[in-house]
């Protein structure tokens, strides 16, 4: 997956690991971006449960959900 992101998508992935010494909740750098995005995705009823049998369909549902989020934001800015 890391090689695919680097070669095909030209992205650099950084894995943020928890410190073994720390117990409890600790804010990790840039982790909130992922958590916030998952929160936006969970607003779509279809993504709350794993209804899809094929990974292509599940991927299409995620893309559709993020398209709805982005289009709503664009519509708000124009008003």
N, CA, C and O atoms as a DFTB+ gen file, in Angstrom:
316 C
 N C O
     1  1       0.821      -1.192       0.000
     2  2       0.000       0.000       0.000
     3  2       0.866       1.258       0.000
     4  3       0.567       2.223      -0.704
     5  1       1.924       1.246       0.779
     6  2       2.816       2.405       0.830
     7  2       3.529       2.581      -0.506
     8  3       3.690       3.703      -0.985
     9  1       3.953       1.480      -1.099
    10  2       4.615       1.553      -2.410
    11  2       3.655       2.057      -3.479
    12  3       4.043       2.849      -4.337
    13  1       2.412       1.607      -3.435
    14  2       1.401       2.058      -4.394
    15  2       1.179       3.562      -4.263
    16  3       1.115       4.271      -5.267
    17  1       1.061       4.051      -3.027
    18  2       0.847       5.483      -2.803
    19  2       2.034       6.292      -3.296
    20  3       1.861       7.375      -3.855
    21  1       3.223       5.780      -3.094
    22  2       4.418       6.512      -3.502
    23  2       4.601       6.510      -5.017
    24  3       4.921       7.544      -5.604
    25  1       4.401       5.361      -5.649
    26  2       4.681       5.253      -7.082
    27  2       3.541       5.740      -7.950
    28  3       3.761       6.507      -8.887
    29  1       2.343       5.312      -7.657
    30  2       1.216       5.630      -8.535
    31  2       0.597       6.980      -8.193
    32  3       0.376       7.803      -9.082
    33  1       0.317       7.213      -6.918
    34  2      -0.352       8.440      -6.501
    35  2       0.608       9.574      -6.175
    36  3       0.199      10.725      -6.022
    37  1       1.889       9.236      -6.069
    38  2       2.929      10.209      -5.712
    39  2       2.628      10.900      -4.389
    40  3       2.734      12.121      -4.266
    41  1       2.252      10.097      -3.409
    42  2       1.982      10.581      -2.061
    43  2       3.011      10.001      -1.102
    44  3       3.541       8.911      -1.318
    45  1       3.279      10.740      -0.055
    46  2       4.156      10.245       0.997
    47  2       3.298       9.952       2.218
    48  3       2.657      10.854       2.758
    49  1       3.282       8.707       2.655
    50  2       2.511       8.326       3.830
    51  2       3.391       8.379       5.067
    52  3       4.535       7.924       5.059
    53  1       2.837       8.937       6.118
    54  2       3.538       8.988       7.390
    55  2       2.686       8.262       8.416
    56  3       1.541       8.647       8.654
    57  1       3.227       7.224       9.022
    58  2       2.514       6.460      10.035
    59  2       2.803       7.094      11.388
    60  3       3.957       7.221      11.795
    61  1       1.732       7.489      12.080
    62  2       1.868       8.096      13.399
    63  2       1.553       7.018      14.426
    64  3       0.417       6.551      14.517
    65  1       2.558       6.626      15.197
    66  2       2.373       5.561      16.180
    67  2       2.224       6.152      17.574
    68  3       2.760       7.214      17.890
    69  1       1.474       5.422      18.393
    70  2       1.325       5.822      19.793
    71  2       2.604       5.517      20.547
    72  3       3.322       4.567      20.235
    73  1       2.868       6.334      21.534
    74  2       4.006       6.106      22.409
    75  2       3.630       5.021      23.418
    76  3       2.560       5.096      24.022
    77  1       4.464       4.039      23.608
    78  2       4.155       2.923      24.510
    79  2       4.128       3.357      25.969
    80  3       3.490       2.698      26.790
    81  1       4.808       4.452      26.311
    82  2       4.880       4.914      27.691
    83  2       3.617       5.631      28.153
    84  3       3.353       5.703      29.353
    85  1       2.845       6.153      27.230
    86  2       1.691       6.986      27.561
    87  2       0.439       6.121      27.667
    88  3       0.196       5.260      26.822
    89  1      -0.347       6.355      28.704
    90  2      -1.631       5.663      28.836
    91  2      -2.745       6.699      28.796
    92  3      -2.547       7.851      29.183
    93  1      -3.907       6.287      28.329
    94  2      -5.033       7.212      28.224
    95  2      -5.048       7.919      26.884
    96  3      -4.358       7.522      25.945
    97  1      -5.853       8.981      26.811
    98  2      -6.030       9.704      25.554
    99  2      -4.919      10.727      25.371
   100  3      -4.646      11.532      26.260
   101  1      -4.285      10.684      24.208
   102  2      -3.256      11.653      23.836
   103  2      -3.515      12.051      22.395
   104  3      -3.704      11.195      21.531
   105  1      -3.522      13.357      22.136
   106  2      -3.734      13.834      20.772
   107  2      -2.475      13.581      19.961
   108  3      -1.388      14.024      20.329
   109  1      -2.629      12.869      18.860
   110  2      -1.510      12.568      17.969
   111  2      -1.546      13.533      16.792
   112  3      -2.626      13.937      16.361
   113  1      -0.383      13.909      16.263
   114  2      -0.362      14.878      15.169
   115  2      -1.102      14.384      13.929
   116  3      -0.907      13.253      13.484
   117  1      -1.942      15.238      13.385
   118  2      -2.716      15.007      12.155
   119  2      -3.699      13.843      12.250
   120  3      -4.376      13.542      11.267
   121  1      -3.794      13.195      13.377
   122  2      -4.728      12.077      13.534
   123  2      -6.167      12.583      13.503
   124  3      -7.066      11.875      13.049
   125  1      -6.389      13.803      13.984
   126  2      -7.729      14.366      14.035
   127  2      -8.314      14.542      12.639
   128  3      -9.535      14.526      12.480
   129  1      -7.480      14.707      11.639
   130  2      -7.975      14.863      10.262
   131  2      -8.677      13.583       9.822
   132  3      -9.747      13.632       9.216
   133  1      -8.078      12.455      10.124
   134  2      -8.659      11.164       9.750
   135  2      -9.951      10.929      10.529
   136  3     -10.959      10.514       9.958
   137  1      -9.916      11.196      11.832
   138  2     -11.101      10.990      12.669
   139  2     -12.246      11.880      12.219
   140  3     -13.394      11.437      12.190
   141  1     -11.958      13.118      11.870
   142  2     -12.988      14.050      11.412
   143  2     -13.592      13.572      10.095
   144  3     -14.806      13.653       9.904
   145  1     -12.756      13.073       9.189
   146  2     -13.248      12.575       7.904
   147  2     -14.149      11.364       8.100
   148  3     -15.177      11.245       7.434
   149  1     -13.772      10.455       9.016
   150  2     -14.633       9.319       9.317
   151  2     -15.966       9.783       9.876
   152  3     -17.001       9.189       9.576
   153  1     -15.959      10.830      10.681
   154  2     -17.194      11.391      11.215
   155  2     -18.094      11.908      10.107
   156  3     -19.305      11.688      10.139
   157  1     -17.516      12.596       9.123
   158  2     -18.309      13.079       7.993
   159  2     -18.895      11.918       7.205
   160  3     -20.046      11.971       6.773
   161  1     -18.102      10.872       7.019
   162  2     -18.585       9.716       6.261
   163  2     -19.726       8.999       6.983
   164  3     -20.635       8.480       6.334
   165  1     -19.688       8.964       8.284
   166  2     -20.716       8.243       9.043
   167  2     -22.068       8.952       9.042
   168  3     -23.050       8.409       9.549
   169  1     -22.130      10.158       8.478
   170  2     -23.426      10.830       8.322
   171  2     -24.268      10.161       7.237
   172  3     -25.489      10.317       7.209
   173  1     -23.617       9.423       6.353
   174  2     -24.332       8.702       5.304
   175  2     -24.834       7.383       5.873
   176  3     -24.049       6.570       6.360
   177  1     -26.121       7.178       5.811
   178  2     -26.726       5.978       6.402
   179  2     -26.171       4.704       5.786
   180  3     -26.037       3.689       6.471
   181  1     -25.856       4.748       4.525
   182  2     -25.390       3.554       3.819
   183  2     -24.025       3.095       4.315
   184  3     -23.687       1.917       4.199
   185  1     -23.234       4.023       4.871
   186  2     -21.890       3.682       5.308
   187  2     -21.815       3.309       6.789
   188  3     -20.774       2.846       7.257
   189  1     -22.898       3.504       7.522
   190  2     -22.877       3.198       8.956
   191  2     -22.706       1.710       9.177
   192  3     -21.966       1.295      10.070
   193  1     -23.373       0.911       8.384
   194  2     -23.241      -0.548       8.461
   195  2     -22.539      -1.053       7.195
   196  3     -22.464      -0.348       6.189
   197  1     -22.044      -2.246       7.263
   198  2     -21.361      -2.824       6.116
   199  2     -22.366      -3.622       5.286
   200  3     -22.452      -4.844       5.400
   201  1     -23.126      -2.910       4.448
   202  2     -24.152      -3.551       3.628
   203  2     -23.602      -4.125       2.333
   204  3     -24.162      -5.073       1.783
   205  1     -22.518      -3.558       1.851
   206  2     -22.028      -3.908       0.521
   207  2     -21.313      -5.253       0.523
   208  3     -20.592      -5.586       1.464
   209  1     -21.519      -6.012      -0.533
   210  2     -20.848      -7.305      -0.674
   211  2     -19.548      -7.190      -1.458
   212  3     -18.633      -7.993      -1.274
   213  1     -19.468      -6.201      -2.326
   214  2     -18.286      -6.042      -3.162
   215  2     -17.514      -4.790      -2.743
   216  3     -18.109      -3.776      -2.377
   217  1     -16.198      -4.872      -2.798
   218  2     -15.391      -3.719      -2.399
   219  2     -15.554      -2.549      -3.365
   220  3     -15.428      -1.391      -2.965
   221  1     -15.833      -2.844      -4.628
   222  2     -16.035      -1.763      -5.598
   223  2     -17.268      -0.944      -5.238
   224  3     -17.268       0.280      -5.375
   225  1     -18.310      -1.615      -4.781
   226  2     -19.530      -0.913      -4.395
   227  2     -19.293      -0.086      -3.134
   228  3     -19.766       1.047      -3.037
   229  1     -18.575      -0.637      -2.180
   230  2     -18.267       0.100      -0.954
   231  2     -17.426       1.337      -1.263
   232  3     -17.653       2.405      -0.695
   233  1     -16.460       1.190      -2.162
   234  2     -15.625       2.323      -2.554
   235  2     -16.469       3.393      -3.242
   236  3     -16.274       4.585      -3.004
   237  1     -17.399       2.978      -4.088
   238  2     -18.278       3.929      -4.761
   239  2     -19.148       4.681      -3.753
   240  3     -19.401       5.873      -3.925
   241  1     -19.604       3.998      -2.707
   242  2     -20.420       4.655      -1.678
   243  2     -19.609       5.692      -0.905
   244  3     -20.135       6.749      -0.557
   245  1     -18.339       5.405      -0.634
   246  2     -17.488       6.372       0.053
   247  2     -17.257       7.588      -0.837
   248  3     -17.334       8.723      -0.368
   249  1     -16.976       7.360      -2.113
   250  2     -16.784       8.475      -3.046
   251  2     -18.053       9.300      -3.187
   252  3     -17.987      10.528      -3.244
   253  1     -19.191       8.655      -3.243
   254  2     -20.471       9.360      -3.345
   255  2     -20.715      10.202      -2.099
   256  3     -21.162      11.345      -2.195
   257  1     -20.422       9.641      -0.937
   258  2     -20.642      10.365       0.309
   259  2     -19.745      11.605       0.400
   260  3     -20.208      12.676       0.791
   261  1     -18.482      11.464       0.045
   262  2     -17.582      12.620       0.097
   263  2     -17.943      13.648      -0.972
   264  3     -17.741      14.845      -0.764
   265  1     -18.470      13.206      -2.106
   266  2     -18.938      14.137      -3.125
   267  2     -20.105      14.957      -2.594
   268  3     -20.190      16.155      -2.860
   269  1     -21.000      14.327      -1.849
   270  2     -22.124      15.056      -1.245
   271  2     -21.632      16.078      -0.224
   272  3     -22.137      17.200      -0.174
   273  1     -20.651      15.694       0.589
   274  2     -20.093      16.621       1.587
   275  2     -19.478      17.833       0.887
   276  3     -19.730      18.974       1.273
   277  1     -18.670      17.578      -0.145
   278  2     -18.006      18.679      -0.840
   279  2     -18.992      19.553      -1.588
   280  3     -18.843      20.775      -1.590
   281  1     -20.000      18.964      -2.227
   282  2     -20.959      19.775      -2.980
   283  2     -21.813      20.639      -2.048
   284  3     -22.168      21.761      -2.408
   285  1     -22.147      20.138      -0.864
   286  2     -22.882      20.965       0.101
   287  2     -22.045      22.147       0.554
   288  3     -22.566      23.251       0.710
   289  1     -20.769      21.932       0.765
   290  2     -19.893      23.034       1.179
   291  2     -19.759      24.075       0.076
   292  3     -19.783      25.276       0.349
   293  1     -19.620      23.627      -1.159
   294  2     -19.535      24.568      -2.272
   295  2     -20.815      25.356      -2.433
   296  3     -20.773      26.548      -2.737
   297  1     -21.951      24.713      -2.236
   298  2     -23.239      25.405      -2.357
   299  2     -23.401      26.455      -1.260
   300  3     -23.981      27.511      -1.512
   301  1     -22.912      26.199      -0.069
   302  2     -22.998      27.159       1.027
   303  2     -22.156      28.390       0.753
   304  3     -22.559      29.501       1.097
   305  1     -21.001      28.215       0.145
   306  2     -20.099      29.346      -0.107
   307  2     -20.657      30.298      -1.145
   308  3     -20.371      31.493      -1.081
   309  1     -21.431      29.826      -2.085
   310  2     -21.943      30.670      -3.156
   311  2     -23.057      31.602      -2.696
   312  3     -23.259      32.659      -3.294
   313  1     -23.766      31.237      -1.670
   314  2     -24.905      32.042      -1.230
   315  2     -24.510      33.371      -0.722
   316  3     -25.367      34.156      -0.317
